[in-house]
Amino acid sequence: MQDVLEVPNEVAAELAGIGDGVLGALRDRLGCRINLRGNQLTLDGDDLKVSEARAVVEELVDLVESGQEVGAGTIDTILNAIDQAEDVRDIFEDVVWSHRGKRITPKTVTQKRYVDAIRNGTITFGIGPAGTGKTYLAIALAVAALSERQVGRLILTRPAVEAGERLGFLPGDVLAKVDPYMRPLFDALYDTMDPERLNTYMERGTIEVAPLAFMRGRTLNDSFIILDEAQNTSPEQMQMFLTRLGFGSKVVVTGDITQIDLPREQASGLIQVQDILDTIDGISFVHFGHEDVVRHKLVQRIVEAYKRHSEETGTQRRR
């Protein structure tokens, strides 16, 4: 079967863009021959494949015409949305936060569900591989909540797993010593607000970035609290952190259970907590997969290859 589509010039330009490889992604994901000449798109292959390709192209046209940016990963999102009978525009048009003209929006169906879970729930767990936007989206939502005065404080924390002996050999005070562990959180913050404002917030204590050990003994009211790299918490640390929750607060916990840095005999709090809290109202678990990776396409392939290897060799962590 062959189908020829006339697409608007701006859509043809997006499809032909070399950097994002949208046209290549179409061919890879849809399993049919796709050629673009001018603004004519020719689809050639099995009837089912061509029909599916046409549906995806029509969604792409709608997205581009509504001002959305599209990339290679957009194809997967559209396919997933079609499979799950969701409107893809609901995903891409949900602006989480906007800074200096850059709009932060979900890029996949799972990211959209994650964003909705954080907005509507009290405690949300985002579990999945690197590059799926778990931490970045959580920080964007936290900055938005702070800006809209839904919360009075923003607290970001993560365990400094290797801190033990190494911290003592690093120069500076305690905060300077843990800075390498906190740096990815700072990077995300600087990407979502102006440095001057961020520095002012940090000086006032409105935004706090600190290692998990600093959370002990505190009750955090009116706060948006993010625990990153939670796979490296012990069950005791996870319980300690979750019980810091105060009135008017929201908690997001992110982690990747395939990248645990704890000793082999040490249980991971992020693995255990899924069995303990899975049925409690107000707590959501959102699981990301390799298809949600929105970094370079090689990252997605690396994640999937490691997943296959751990399954085939039986080396995945279970505790």
N, C-alpha and C positions, 0 to 999 in steps of 0.2 A: 504494500500500500504506500502511496505517495501523497503527501499533503503539502500544499504551498500556502504560506501565511504572509500577508502583508503586515509588517510591523512599523510603528512610527519611527521616524529618524532617530529620536533620542533613545528609543529602546534598542535599535540596531547598534547604536554607538556603545551602549552598555554591554550588549552581548559580544561585541567585537573587541572590547577592552582587553588588552594583553595581560595587564597586571593581575586582575582578579580571576582570569581564566574561566569566565562564566560559560562560554560556549563549549569549552573542553569539559567542564563539569556536566553540562547537559548531555553530551555524548556519553561520558562515563557512566552517569547515573541512570540514563534512560534506555540504553541499549539499542539505539537506532541511529541511522546515519542522519546527521544534521549539518546542513550547509547554509551559509549566509552570503548572499550576494546583494549588495546595496541594502535595500530594506525588505528583501524577499527571503524568507526563511523556508527552506525545503526540508521536510521530514520524510524519511524513507525507511521502511522496515515492516515488521509484523503489525497487523491491525491494532492489537492491544497496545503495543509499545508506542505506536504513532499517536493513538488516542490519548495515552497518558502524557506524552510529550506535548501535545497540543494544549492539554489542560494546564500543564506547568507554564508553558509560554504565555498563555492568556493571563495567568496569575502574575507573571513577571511584567507583562504590559501594564496591568493595573497598578502594580507597585511603583514602577518607574514613573508613570503618569501622575501618581499621587505624591511624587517628590522623594520617594524612598531610594536609598542607595542599595544596590544589590551586589552580591559577591558570589563566589563559588559555593559557599555554605548555604546560600539562600535556596539553592535547588533542593537540598536535603530537607530544609524547613518546609518548603512547599509540598514536597512528597509526603512528609510526615503529617502535615496538616490535612492533606487530601485523604490519607489513610484513616485519620482520626476524625474526619468530618468537621474540621475547624476552619474558621475564616482566617486565612493567613494575614489579612490586613489588621486583624485584632492584635496580632503578635507584633508586627513591625511598627504599628502606629501607637503603641503604648510607650510613650516617652517617660522613662524613669527619672531622668535628670538631664538638664541641658546646661552646658558650660562653654562660654566663648564660641557659640555657634555649633558646638559638637553635641549631638543628641545621643544619649545613651538609651538604647531600647533592647528588648529581648531579641535574640537572633534565632532561637529555636523554639519548638513547642514546649520543651521541658523548661527552658529559661522563662517562658511566659508563665508557666504553672508555678515556678519557683517565686517569681515576682509577686504573683497573686497570693501565694501562701504566706509570704512575709507580710504583705499588706493586711491580710485578713486574720492572721493568727498571732499568737503571743510568742511561741517558740517554734522556730523552723530550722530543720537540719538539711543542709545541701551536701550530698555525698556523691562524689564522682571524680573522674580523672582531671589532671591539670588542663587548663585551657578551656574549661567549660563555663567560665564567667561567674563561678560561685561567689568568690570574694568581691570581685569588682562590682557586680550588680548589688550585692548586699551593702557595700560602702556607698554606692550611688543612692540607694534607697535611704540609707542612714543620713546622708548629707541633705537629701530632699526633706526628710522628716525634721531635721534640725532647722533648716531654712524656713520651713512652714510652721515652726514652733509647735510641732506635735510632740516633741521631746525637748528637754532642757540640756541634755548632755549626750555626747557620743563617745563610747568607750570601745576601743579595739584592743584585742589581746590575742596572744598565741603562746604556746609553751616553748621555752628555750631548751629544747631537749638536750643539746650538747653542752649546756651551760656549766655543769659541774666543775671540772678541773679547768677548762679553758677560760672561763670568765676571769679567774684570778690573774691570768697572764696578760689580759687585755688592759690597755691604758684607760685612764679616766674613771669617773664615778660609775655608779651602778647603771644609770641610764645609758651612758656612753658604752658600757660593756655589752649591753643587750641590744644596742642599736642595729647590729647586723641581722639579728633575728626579726626585728620589727620593720626593717627597711622596705619590704614589699608592701606593707600596709601604708607607710608614708608615701610611697610611689603612687598608690591608688588615690590617696587623699589629694596629693598635689595635682592629679589629673582631673579632679572633680571640683576644685575651688582654687581661687587665687592664693598664692603663697602668703601675701600679707595678711589676708583674712585668716588663713589656717594658723599662722604664727600667733595672731592675736587670740584666737580661740584656745590654742594650746597654753599660752601664757595665763589665761584666765581659768584654765581647767575645764572649759566647755568641751574640748576634745582631749581625750586622754589615750595615749598609745603606750601600753605597758605589758610586761610579761605576765603570764597567768598567775604566777606566785603572788603578785601584788593584789589579786582579787580576794584572797582569803580574809575572812572576818568582816567583809563589807556587805551592806545591803544597798542595792543600786536602784533607786526610785527615779521615775521620770527620765529614763535613759534608753538609748538604743545601743545594745551591746552585741559585739561581734566577736566570736571565738573562731580564729582561723587555725588551720593545721591541726584540727582536733583529733586526728588519728594518732597524734603523739601524746595524748593525755592518758593517764592511768584512769581506771574506773573511779578511784577516789577523787582524783582531780576533776573529772567530769561531774560527779555529784556535787562537789564543792562549788564549781562554777554555776551549775544550774540553780542551785539554792541561793545564789546571790540575787536572783530576780526579785525586784521590788514592784511597788504599785506604779502603774502608768508606764511600765517599761516593756521593751520588745527585745527578744534575743534571737540571734542567728548564729548557728554553728556550722562551720564548713570543714570539709576534710576529704581526703582520698585514702581509702583503706588499702589501696595497693602500694602506697608509699609510706609505710610505717617505719620510723627510725628507732623505735624502742627495741630493747633487747628481745630476742626471740621468745624468752620465757615470760616476758612482761605482757599482760593483757592490755589491749587497746580499749580505752573508754568509749571510743566512737563505735566500735563493733558491738560492745556489750549493751550500750544504751538503746540500740535498736530493738533488742529483745525486751528490755525493761519498760520502755515508754511508748511502744508502738501503738497501743490501744487507748492512750489518754487523749481526751478531747482538748483542743487548743494547741496540740503539738503535731507538726507536720514533718514528714520525711519525704524529701524529693531526691530521687536518684537520677543522676546524669550518666550518659553512656558516651562511647567514643563518637557517636554521631552528633553530639552536642559540642564537640571541640570546635572553637571558633578561631583558633590560631592558624598558623601555616598548615597546609594540607598534610605535610609530612608528620606533624605532631599527631594528627588523627591516626595516621597509619602506624606510628610508633606505639601509641596507646593500645591500639587493637592488637598489634603483634605481641606486646608484653602480656596482654590479657590472655591471648591464646596460649602463650608459653606457660603461664602459671597454671592454666586449666589442664593442659596436657601433662605437665610434670607434677601437678598436685602440690605446688609450692605456695599457693595463696594463703594469707593469714586467715585464721578462723577464730581468733580470740583477741 
